[in-house]
Amino acid sequence: MTLYTEGFSHFVASMTAPIASGWSKIAGWDSHPLRNAALTRRTPTPDLHGWSAMDTEDLTVIADAGYFKRVDILSCHESDITAFVPRSPNLGNRAKTAFGKKDFRYLPENDEYRCPANERLIWRMTTEEAGLTVHRYWSANCQTCALKSQCTHGKERRVTRWEHEAILEAMQERLECDPDIMRVRRQTVEHPYGTLKLWMGSAHFLTRTLKRVSAEMSLQVLAYNLKRVMNILGVKPLIQAIQA
């Protein structure tokens, strides 16, 4: 099963739910109720790993860059969930220098990086940031490098590597091998969420309080899924399946 994630936000209520591939049906609604906050960059990342409870042996999750969170991707990997989540671009560093982290090639056999000037950035230290164990690499030749002005404005260019960075690199390789997968995701999620927003109108929710709005959204999702199945299978096959 392939799940494409998308969020729905209106004032102080927001939801995030996976969209099952094939029929564009909203799946896993019970495990993703409304949040009492709008979806923003500061909102805690929805739990990708929580969808592993679905009854399927082969689960693939495809999300946009807003869902990129290292610990969730690690949990997906440990639960045999194939994740496709692009990394958010490092806009701050890219605006100041010509070289980003992707321009530094990691050599696992030596545990070191090779920079655009072909200098070796060796391991220097290990530290912990925001609960993550990371390693620092830099070269002693940055001061005399001809490309220093294009690389860093500091004393040397330091590269940080998470202890499970190989999992992120493998995911990035999957994304590069299938460049159309994010386009398919956009096409898949726009149908159900666009339809729901059309049904709900400009006011979206007619009720107040999180409990009532959550119940209203649950009914909207149920109605969408039923209508979607009826459009694909027909009313009689649906009734027969329910009665079986």
N, C-alpha and C positions, 0 to 999 in steps of 0.2 A: 504494500500500500504506500502511496506517495501522498504526503500532506503538504499543502501550500499554505503558509500562514499569512494572516492579514489582521489589521486592527480596525476598530470602529470607535470613533471618539466624538462626543458631543457635550460641550460644557464640562460638567463634573462627573460624567459617567463614561467609562470606556470599557471595551471588551477586546479580547484577542482570542481567536479560535482557529483551529486548523480546517482547511478545506480539502476534503478527500478528492483524489484525482478520479477522472473518468466521468462521474456524474456531476461534478462541482457541488457536492453536498457538504454542508457544514457538519463537521464531525467533532466528537469530543466536547460537546457543549457543556456537559455537567462538570467537567474538570476545569472549565475556564469561564467562571461567572464574571459579572461586571465588577470593575474596580471603581472605587470612589475617588477617581482622579482622571484627568484627561491624559491621553498618551502623549508624552513628550520625550525628549532626549534624556531628561532627568528621571523619568519613570523607571522603576526597576524592570529589568528585562524579563519578559514572560518566560516561563520555565519550559524550555524545549524538552527536557528530560521527562517532564510529567506526562507526555503523550505516549510514553513507552508502555503505559498500562493498557493500551488498546489491544484487542485480541487479534494480533497478526504476527507472523514470524518474520516477515521482511518489511521493515519500516524505513521509509526515506522521508526526511523533513527538509523542505526548501523554504527559506525565509530571506527577507531582505536584510540590509546592513544594520538596521535598527535592532535586530535580534542578536547581533554578534556579541557573545559573552563567552570568555574562555572556559569557565567552569561548566557551563551548560553544554558546550561542544565536547568537552572531555567526558561528561556524563553520557552523552549520546554515544560516543565511541565505546565507552565501557559497557553500554547496554546493547551493542551491536545495531545501533541506529545510524544510518548513513545520512549525514548532515551536509547541506549545501547552504552556507551562509557567507556572503562576501564580506570581507573586512572593510570597515569604514576607512576611507583614505585619510592619511595623516596630513591634513590640509595646512596645519601650522608649520610643520617642518618643510613641506614642499614649497610654501610661499617664500621661505627664507633661503633655501639652498636648492641646488640643481639635482642633488642625489637623494633619493629616498632609501628606505631600508631594503626594498626589493633590488636595488642596485648592488647590494653587498651579498656575495655568494657564500653560503655556509658549506664548510668542508667537514662532514661528520667524522671522517677517519682521523682528522687532526684536532677536532673540536676547536675550530677557528673560522674566521671569516676572511674573505678576500675582497678588498675594496676596489672601486673603479680604477685606481692607480696601481692595482696589482700588488698592494702592500698587504701584509698579514696582520689581522686583528686577532690577537691571542686572548685566551681567557685571563681575566684579571681578578674577578671577585664574584661571589654569590651573595645575594641579599634577598629580602622579602619585601614586596610591595603589595598592599591591599590584599594580603593573604596569599599571594602568589610567589613562588620561588623563582627568581630570575637570575640570569648570569650576565655579566658585563664583559664586553670585549672592546679593546682598542689597541691602536698601534703606537709605537714610540717615535714614528717617523712623520707624524702629522705636521710638525712645525716646519719641516723642510719640503713638504709635498707641494708640487706645482698646482695641484687641484684643490688645495685647502680652502681657498676663497669660495669655491663652488660647493664645498662639502659641509663646512661648519664655520661658525664664527667664534667658537670656543678654542680652548687649548688643544683639544684633540676630539675627533669624532668617536663617540661611544655608541656601540650597538648593544641593545638589550635582547636577550633570548629567554623566553619562558622555558621551564623544564620540560613541558609537553609541547613545545613548538612544532615538533615533527607531525603531530596530529593536525595542526592548523595548515602546515605546508601540504600535507596530503589532501586536505579538503580544497585548498586553493588549486592544486593540480587537477582535481576533479572538475572544478568550475571552469578552468581553462580548456579542458578536454571537451566540455559540453557548454559552449558559450550561449546556446539558445535556451538553456534551462530557466534562466531568470525571466526571459521573455514569455515563456510558457506559463511561469508562475503568475506574472501580471495578468495574462489573459484568463487564467483560471480563477483568480480571486476577485476580479472585477465583476464577474457575473453575479454571484450571490450578494456581495455587499452593495453593488450598484442597485440591484433589485430591491433589497431591504430599504435602502435610503429612499428609493422612489415610493415604495409603499408607505413609509412612515411620514413622508412629507417634510416640510421645512422645520416643523416643531419636533420631529423625531419621537420623543417620548411624551406620552399623554399623562403619565402618572408621576408621582414624586416619592422620594425616599428610595434608598438603594434596594431594599427588599422588593418593593412594588415594581420598580423599573427593571429589576432582574427578571421578575416573573413576566413582565410585558415583553422583554427581549426573548425570553424562552419561547413564548407563544409565536413570536415573529419567526424565529428559527424553525420551530416545528412546522408552521404553515409553509415556509419556503421549501423545506425538505419534502413535505407531502406533495406540494404542487410540482416540484421537480420530478419526483418519482412518477406522478400521474402523467406528466408530459412525455416521459420516456417510455414507461411500460403501459400506460393506459389505466383507467379506473378499475375495470374488471380484474385484470391481473393483480392489481394492488389489493383489492378486497379479498381475492382468493389467497394471496400470500398472508394476509392478516388472519384469515380464518383457518389457515393450515396449522 
